[in-house]
């Protein structure tokens, strides 16, 4: 909302100055009436924006918790899979190869 007002106010002032130079006072009155209505409506929308901000925060927190749980489960599954492999699997691979794959999955 702040960025919108940063762009709207200079536009409004420029329009009023243009209308003053053309002596179109009725249009200035109409423009000021619209601005007043916009201020009243935006004040009422302020509460809606607060509710939306809270909803975005809750959604972000929920996704953060879910992604951490998913990552934990993936690391746990990888560890269990690695532990439960046959001995032949480890005979075919070098220790360095296994630790490289382990670091990729277990790091955040």
Secondary structure, 3 states (H helix, E strand, C coil): CHHHHHHHHHHHHHHHHHHHHCCCHHHHHHHHHHHHHHHHHHHHHHHHHHHHHHHHHHHHHHHHHHHHHHHHHHHHHHHHHHHCCCHHHHHHCCHHHHHHHHHHHHCC
